[in-house]
Amino acid sequence: MICLLPLEQWIIQKRREFHKYPELSFNEHMTQKRIINSLKEFDLESSPIADTGVIADITGSGPGPCIAIRSDTDALPIQEERTAYNSEYISCHNGVMHACGHDGHMAIVLGVARMLFEKRHEFPGKVRLIFQPAEEQYPGGAKKVIDDGGLAGVDAIIGLHIFGDIDVGDVRFCPGPLMANSNDFSIRIKGKGGHVSTPEHCINPLEMAADLISRSRLESAMKVDPSRHVFGFGMVTGGARTNIIPDDVHISGSYRTFDEMDTVTIRNVLDTILISIMQKYAREDIVGVPSYELDVVHGYPVLVNDPVFTSAASKLLKQLFTKVDDNASPIFGSEDFAYYLRQIPGMFLFLGTYDPKKDIIESNHSSSFDIDESILMQGVQILCSIALDFLNKPGEYIH
């Protein structure tokens, strides 16, 4: 084992290395090597998983349960802006940036690994470290980790996410649904094109698209409480000239809910609106149109924290930290950590980094996003504390 820096300095250094050399989803090859080599620095052996991920086990002093701790590893296709802080570690990869805190997540879980490896003779059971690729891009890396056996023998799992719109050091979570599912839709509306000077010979798909856009949010809100969903259009494509009515138009957007039934309801709302629009614009003298095609791609499912596990962790965290909100409002962001929680009990929590005193104020996915590195050690303490408490008192965490 080489001589290591003190833990906090070490994880800050690791975070900056990851930030400087970001890689996109499913392409985290050098990131994978950095993680493996970082674990080797204190003699912890690891293995690849899910193509560009890493998995490692820390075995305790005797028999007991196994808890997994997960970090995501991928970056985003964003060009990083220079700020007052990032001159030493700004991204060296053009158009790629760690703008969602995954560099911090990796550093935190490496810190957890180093701390628990040093304490391995003091706890029973096993800790599994999962460095998962491709959280940012559907279908995500979590399913691949599961398919490759990453949860085999694991009894529970915990994960943490850094957020730029939560005050620095604040810890937030709740039992039950914490993050929404994601659903992307695309619609093709087909009409009959022609010259704008003779609209009587045409069925204008752009007008039908306008009807759809104007009605959808209102009618979805009539069926599903607005506090339980978000709905929006992101793209409309159609037409080539100002004086030509096109034959068709393509529309796409997204909606998110905290309940699978609400997801189905909104899909049905779209169908109902589209059918009524087709009837409204139909003409006896023009056969075969209008028509539509609706395709919905369901992304990550609702992320649901296990109530029993979350309650036990909440009691512990409130003893250790002053700013813990265990009844936080769910958010409409989505996370493939949800797949793990469908398999085994556990929880996901948020750690804030918003710090106006240091001018760290940008939200996740901003080209100027950065983190207050003082929270890295707090993240290590949070995950280590829950893991050790679980291993020593598993009956309080799982049924």
C-alpha positions as CSV (number, residue, x, y, z in Angstrom):
1,M,0.0,0.0,0.0
2,I,1.3,3.4,-0.9
3,C,1.5,6.3,1.5
4,L,-1.9,8.0,1.3
5,L,-3.0,11.6,1.9
6,P,-5.3,12.2,4.9
7,L,-8.8,11.1,3.9
8,E,-10.4,14.4,3.2
9,Q,-7.5,15.7,1.1
10,W,-7.5,12.4,-0.7
11,I,-11.1,12.4,-1.7
12,I,-10.9,16.1,-2.8
13,Q,-8.0,15.1,-5.0
14,K,-10.0,12.2,-6.4
15,R,-13.0,14.3,-7.1
16,R,-10.9,16.8,-9.0
17,E,-9.3,14.1,-11.1
18,F,-12.7,12.7,-12.0
19,H,-14.0,16.2,-12.8
20,K,-11.0,17.0,-15.0
21,Y,-11.4,13.9,-17.2
22,P,-15.2,13.2,-17.5
23,E,-16.6,10.5,-19.8
24,L,-20.1,10.1,-21.2
25,S,-22.5,7.3,-20.5
26,F,-21.4,3.8,-21.5
27,N,-17.9,5.2,-22.3
28,E,-16.4,5.5,-18.8
29,H,-13.3,3.5,-19.7
30,M,-10.6,5.7,-18.1
31,T,-12.9,6.5,-15.2
32,Q,-13.2,2.7,-14.6
33,K,-9.4,2.4,-14.5
34,R,-9.1,5.4,-12.1
35,I,-11.5,3.8,-9.7
36,I,-9.8,0.4,-9.8
37,N,-6.4,2.0,-9.3
38,S,-7.7,4.2,-6.5
39,L,-9.0,1.1,-4.6
40,K,-5.6,-0.6,-5.1
41,E,-3.9,2.3,-3.3
42,F,-5.2,0.7,-0.1
43,D,-5.1,-2.9,-1.3
44,L,-8.8,-3.3,-2.0
45,E,-9.2,-5.5,-5.1
46,S,-12.1,-4.9,-7.4
47,S,-13.7,-6.2,-10.7
48,P,-15.3,-4.7,-13.7
49,I,-19.1,-4.9,-13.9
50,A,-21.7,-3.6,-16.4
51,D,-18.9,-3.1,-19.0
52,T,-17.5,0.2,-17.7
53,G,-18.5,-0.1,-14.0
54,V,-16.6,-1.4,-10.9
55,I,-17.6,-3.6,-8.0
56,A,-15.7,-4.4,-4.9
57,D,-16.5,-6.2,-1.6
58,I,-15.2,-5.4,1.9
59,T,-15.5,-8.5,4.1
60,G,-16.0,-7.9,7.8
61,S,-14.8,-9.9,10.8
62,G,-17.5,-12.5,10.7
63,P,-20.8,-13.7,9.2
64,G,-23.6,-11.1,8.7
65,P,-25.7,-9.3,6.2
66,C,-24.4,-7.4,3.1
67,I,-25.2,-3.8,2.3
68,A,-24.3,-2.2,-1.0
69,I,-23.3,1.4,-1.5
70,R,-23.7,2.9,-5.0
71,S,-22.1,5.7,-7.0
72,D,-22.8,6.7,-10.5
73,T,-19.8,7.5,-12.8
74,D,-20.9,9.2,-16.0
75,A,-20.8,12.8,-17.1
76,L,-23.0,15.0,-19.4
77,P,-22.6,16.4,-22.9
78,I,-22.1,20.0,-21.7
79,Q,-19.2,22.4,-22.4
80,E,-17.9,23.6,-19.0
81,E,-17.7,27.3,-18.3
82,R,-14.7,28.7,-16.4
83,T,-15.5,29.9,-12.9
84,A,-13.7,31.4,-9.9
85,Y,-13.1,27.8,-8.6
86,N,-12.5,25.3,-11.3
87,S,-9.3,26.6,-12.9
88,E,-7.3,23.7,-11.5
89,Y,-9.8,21.0,-12.5
90,I,-11.9,22.3,-15.4
91,S,-12.9,19.6,-17.9
92,C,-10.1,18.7,-20.3
93,H,-12.6,16.9,-22.6
94,N,-14.3,19.3,-25.0
95,G,-18.1,19.3,-24.7
96,V,-18.1,16.9,-21.7
97,M,-18.6,17.8,-18.1
98,H,-19.4,16.4,-14.7
99,A,-22.4,18.8,-14.2
100,C,-24.5,16.6,-11.9
101,G,-22.2,15.7,-9.0
102,H,-21.1,12.2,-10.1
103,D,-17.5,13.2,-9.6
104,G,-18.4,13.9,-6.0
105,H,-20.3,10.7,-5.7
106,M,-17.3,8.7,-6.8
107,A,-15.0,10.5,-4.4
108,I,-17.4,10.0,-1.6
109,V,-17.8,6.3,-2.2
110,L,-14.0,5.9,-2.6
111,G,-13.8,7.6,0.8
112,V,-16.3,5.2,2.2
113,A,-14.3,2.3,0.8
114,R,-11.1,3.5,2.4
115,M,-12.7,4.1,5.8
116,L,-14.6,0.8,6.0
117,F,-11.6,-1.1,4.7
118,E,-9.6,0.2,7.6
119,K,-12.4,-0.8,10.0
120,R,-13.1,-4.2,8.4
121,H,-12.1,-6.0,11.6
122,E,-14.7,-4.0,13.6
123,F,-18.0,-5.0,11.9
124,P,-19.7,-8.3,10.8
125,G,-21.0,-9.0,7.3
126,K,-20.0,-7.4,4.1
127,V,-20.1,-4.1,2.3
128,R,-20.4,-4.1,-1.5
129,L,-19.3,-1.0,-3.4
130,I,-20.9,-0.4,-6.8
131,F,-19.6,2.2,-9.2
132,Q,-22.3,2.2,-11.8
133,P,-22.0,3.6,-15.3
134,A,-24.6,5.4,-17.4
135,E,-27.1,6.8,-15.0
136,E,-27.7,9.8,-17.2
137,Q,-28.7,7.9,-20.4
138,Y,-31.6,5.5,-20.7
139,P,-31.7,2.5,-20.3
140,G,-29.1,3.3,-17.6
141,G,-26.4,1.2,-16.0
142,A,-28.4,-0.1,-13.0
143,K,-30.2,-2.8,-14.9
144,K,-26.9,-4.0,-16.4
145,V,-25.4,-4.1,-12.9
146,I,-28.4,-6.2,-11.7
147,D,-28.2,-8.5,-14.8
148,D,-24.5,-9.0,-14.2
149,G,-25.1,-10.2,-10.6
150,G,-24.2,-7.0,-8.8
151,L,-26.9,-7.5,-6.2
152,A,-26.3,-11.2,-5.6
153,G,-26.2,-11.8,-1.9
154,V,-27.0,-8.2,-1.1
155,D,-29.6,-7.5,1.6
156,A,-30.0,-3.7,1.3
157,I,-28.6,-0.7,-0.6
158,I,-28.0,3.0,-0.1
159,G,-27.2,5.8,-2.5
160,L,-26.6,9.6,-2.3
161,H,-27.0,12.4,-4.7
162,I,-25.5,15.9,-4.5
163,F,-27.9,18.7,-5.4
164,G,-27.1,22.3,-6.2
165,D,-30.4,23.8,-5.2
166,I,-30.3,22.4,-1.6
167,D,-28.4,24.4,1.1
168,V,-24.9,23.2,1.7
169,G,-24.8,20.3,4.3
170,D,-28.6,19.8,4.3
171,V,-29.6,16.1,4.1
172,R,-33.0,15.4,2.6
173,F,-35.1,12.3,2.0
174,C,-38.4,10.7,2.7
175,P,-40.0,7.3,3.0
176,G,-41.9,6.1,-0.1
177,P,-41.7,7.8,-3.4
178,L,-38.8,10.3,-3.6
179,M,-38.2,10.7,-7.3
180,A,-40.5,10.4,-10.3
181,N,-40.7,8.1,-13.3
182,S,-39.8,9.5,-16.7
183,N,-41.9,9.1,-19.8
184,D,-41.0,10.5,-23.2
185,F,-43.6,10.7,-26.0
186,S,-43.4,11.3,-29.7
187,I,-46.4,12.0,-31.9
188,R,-46.7,12.2,-35.7
189,I,-49.8,14.0,-37.0
190,K,-50.6,13.4,-40.6
191,G,-52.7,15.8,-42.6
192,K,-52.8,16.9,-46.2
193,G,-50.4,19.5,-47.5
194,G,-50.7,22.2,-50.1
195,H,-50.4,25.9,-50.8
196,V,-51.4,28.3,-48.0
197,S,-53.5,30.2,-50.5
198,T,-55.9,27.3,-50.9
199,P,-56.5,26.0,-47.3
200,E,-59.8,24.5,-48.4
201,H,-57.9,21.8,-50.2
202,C,-55.7,21.0,-47.2
203,I,-55.8,19.6,-43.7
204,N,-53.1,21.5,-41.8
205,P,-51.2,19.3,-39.3
206,L,-49.7,22.4,-37.7
207,E,-53.1,23.6,-36.6
208,M,-53.8,20.2,-35.2
209,A,-50.5,20.2,-33.3
210,A,-51.4,23.7,-31.9
211,D,-54.7,22.3,-30.7
212,L,-52.9,19.4,-29.0
213,I,-50.4,21.6,-27.3
214,S,-53.0,24.1,-26.1
215,R,-55.2,21.3,-24.6
216,S,-52.8,18.8,-23.2
217,R,-51.6,20.4,-20.0
218,L,-55.0,21.6,-19.1
219,E,-56.7,18.3,-19.6
220,S,-54.0,16.2,-18.0
221,A,-54.3,18.5,-14.9
222,M,-58.1,17.7,-14.9
223,K,-57.3,14.0,-14.6
224,V,-54.1,14.0,-12.5
225,D,-53.5,16.5,-9.7
226,P,-50.8,19.0,-10.8
227,S,-48.9,18.3,-7.6
228,R,-48.5,14.7,-8.8
229,H,-47.2,15.2,-12.3
230,V,-45.4,17.5,-14.7
231,F,-46.1,17.6,-18.4
232,G,-44.5,19.5,-21.3
233,F,-43.6,19.6,-25.0
234,G,-40.0,20.0,-26.0
235,M,-40.0,19.8,-29.8
236,V,-42.2,20.5,-32.7
237,T,-40.9,19.8,-36.2
238,G,-42.7,20.3,-39.5
239,G,-42.8,22.3,-42.6
240,A,-40.1,23.7,-45.0
241,R,-41.5,27.0,-46.4
242,T,-43.7,29.7,-45.1
243,N,-46.2,29.3,-48.0
244,I,-46.4,25.5,-47.9
245,I,-48.8,23.6,-45.6
246,P,-46.8,20.3,-44.8
247,D,-48.2,16.8,-44.9
248,D,-47.2,16.0,-41.4
249,V,-45.7,17.3,-38.2
250,H,-43.7,15.6,-35.4
251,I,-44.2,16.6,-31.7
252,S,-42.3,15.3,-28.7
253,G,-42.3,15.9,-25.0
254,S,-42.1,14.3,-21.6
255,Y,-44.2,13.8,-18.5
256,R,-43.4,12.5,-15.1
257,T,-45.4,11.1,-12.2
258,F,-45.0,9.4,-8.9
259,D,-47.6,6.7,-9.6
260,E,-47.8,4.1,-12.4
261,M,-51.6,4.6,-12.7
262,D,-51.1,8.3,-13.2
263,T,-48.6,7.4,-16.0
264,V,-51.3,5.4,-17.7
265,T,-53.9,8.1,-17.2
266,I,-51.8,10.8,-18.9
267,R,-51.1,8.4,-21.8
268,N,-54.9,8.0,-22.2
269,V,-55.4,11.7,-22.0
270,L,-53.1,12.2,-25.0
271,D,-55.0,9.5,-26.9
272,T,-58.4,11.0,-26.1
273,I,-57.3,14.5,-27.2
274,L,-55.8,13.2,-30.4
275,I,-58.8,11.2,-31.4
276,S,-61.1,14.2,-30.8
277,I,-58.7,16.4,-32.9
278,M,-58.8,13.9,-35.8
279,Q,-62.6,13.9,-35.7
280,K,-62.6,17.7,-35.6
281,Y,-60.4,18.1,-38.7
282,A,-61.8,15.2,-40.7
283,R,-63.2,15.9,-44.1
284,E,-65.6,13.7,-46.2
285,D,-63.8,14.7,-49.4
286,I,-60.3,13.8,-48.2
287,V,-59.9,10.1,-47.4
288,G,-57.3,8.5,-45.1
289,V,-56.3,11.6,-43.2
290,P,-56.0,13.1,-40.7
291,S,-54.3,10.4,-38.6
292,Y,-51.8,10.1,-35.8
293,E,-49.2,7.9,-34.3
294,L,-48.3,8.1,-30.6
295,D,-45.3,6.4,-29.1
296,V,-44.5,6.5,-25.4
297,V,-41.1,5.4,-24.1
298,H,-41.1,4.7,-20.4
299,G,-37.8,5.5,-18.7
300,Y,-36.8,5.0,-15.1
301,P,-39.5,3.9,-12.7
302,V,-40.6,5.8,-9.6
303,L,-37.8,5.7,-6.9
304,V,-39.4,4.4,-3.7
305,N,-37.5,4.4,-0.4
306,D,-38.2,1.5,1.8
307,P,-40.2,2.9,4.8
308,V,-38.6,0.6,7.5
309,F,-35.1,1.2,6.3
310,T,-35.6,4.9,5.9
311,S,-37.1,5.2,9.4
312,A,-34.1,3.5,11.0
313,A,-31.6,5.6,9.0
314,S,-33.5,8.8,9.9
315,K,-33.1,8.1,13.6
316,L,-29.4,7.6,13.2
317,L,-28.8,10.6,11.0
318,K,-30.7,13.0,13.3
319,Q,-28.3,12.0,16.1
320,L,-25.3,12.8,13.9
321,F,-26.2,15.8,11.9
322,T,-28.2,19.0,12.6
323,K,-29.8,19.6,9.2
324,V,-31.8,16.4,8.4
325,D,-35.2,16.6,6.7
326,D,-36.7,13.1,6.7
327,N,-40.0,14.3,5.2
328,A,-38.7,16.1,2.2
329,S,-41.0,16.8,-0.8
330,P,-40.5,14.3,-3.7
331,I,-38.9,15.8,-6.8
332,F,-39.7,15.2,-10.5
333,G,-36.2,14.2,-11.3
334,S,-35.7,10.5,-12.1
335,E,-32.9,8.1,-11.2
336,D,-32.1,4.5,-12.2
337,F,-31.3,3.8,-8.6
338,A,-35.0,3.0,-8.6
339,Y,-34.3,-0.3,-10.2
340,Y,-32.2,-1.4,-7.2
341,L,-34.9,-0.5,-4.8
342,R,-37.3,-2.6,-6.7
343,Q,-35.1,-5.6,-5.9
344,I,-34.0,-5.0,-2.3
345,P,-34.8,-2.6,0.5
346,G,-32.8,0.6,1.0
347,M,-32.9,4.3,0.5
348,F,-31.7,7.2,-1.6
349,L,-30.9,10.6,-0.1
350,F,-29.9,14.1,-1.2
351,L,-27.0,16.2,0.1
352,G,-27.0,19.9,-0.6
353,T,-24.2,22.0,-2.0
354,Y,-25.8,25.4,-2.5
355,D,-23.5,27.9,-0.9
356,P,-24.0,31.6,-1.8
357,K,-21.1,32.7,0.5
358,K,-18.8,30.8,-1.8
359,D,-20.8,31.7,-5.0
360,I,-21.6,28.1,-5.5
361,I,-25.2,28.6,-6.6
362,E,-25.7,26.8,-9.9
363,S,-28.2,23.9,-10.2
364,N,-27.3,20.5,-11.5
365,H,-26.8,20.3,-15.3
366,S,-25.6,23.9,-15.5
367,S,-22.4,24.5,-17.4
368,S,-21.1,26.4,-14.3
369,F,-22.1,23.7,-11.8
370,D,-19.7,23.1,-9.0
371,I,-19.8,21.7,-5.5
372,D,-18.7,22.8,-2.1
373,E,-16.0,20.2,-1.4
374,S,-16.6,20.5,2.3
375,I,-19.6,18.2,1.8
376,L,-17.5,15.3,0.5
377,M,-16.4,14.3,3.9
378,Q,-20.0,14.6,5.2
379,G,-21.1,12.3,2.5
380,V,-18.5,9.7,3.6
381,Q,-19.7,10.0,7.2
382,I,-23.4,9.7,6.2
383,L,-22.9,6.5,4.1
384,C,-20.4,4.9,6.5
385,S,-22.7,5.6,9.5
386,I,-25.7,4.0,7.9
387,A,-23.8,1.0,6.6
388,L,-22.2,0.2,10.0
389,D,-25.4,0.7,11.9
390,F,-27.2,-1.6,9.4
391,L,-24.5,-4.3,9.7
392,N,-24.7,-4.2,13.5
393,K,-28.5,-3.9,13.8
394,P,-30.0,-5.3,10.6
395,G,-33.3,-6.1,12.3
396,E,-34.1,-2.4,12.7
397,Y,-33.6,-1.8,8.9
398,I,-35.2,-4.7,7.1
399,H,-38.4,-6.8,7.7
